[in-house]
Amino acid sequence: MKKVTVKINGKDIELNAFADSVIASTIKGLLSPLRGYEEGEISVLVKE
């Protein structure tokens, strides 16, 4: 099951199952100890 969507400059980037799982687990792992964290959809936007 696809958990992660990655877009660069508006273009979808294909992720294999391993990358999808690693990205989802890493983001949840970083955010879960923070006050206000709750289960559900997470959106992250990175601008350079």
C-alpha positions, 0 to 999 in steps of 0.5 A, spaced: 500 500 500 502 506 497 503 511 504 507 516 501 507 521 495 513 525 493 513 531 488 518 535 486 516 542 483 509 539 482 512 533 479 510 526 482 516 522 483 515 514 483 517 511 490 518 503 490 515 500 496 522 500 500 523 508 499 515 509 501 516 505 507 522 508 510 520 515 508 513 514 512 517 510 518 522 516 518 517 522 518 512 518 523 518 517 528 521 524 528 514 527 529 511 522 534 514 524 540 512 532 539 507 535 543 500 535 538 502 529 534 496 525 533 495 519 528 492 521 521 494 524 515 501 528 515 503 533 510 510 536 510 512 541 505 520 542 504 522 549 500 529 550 498 
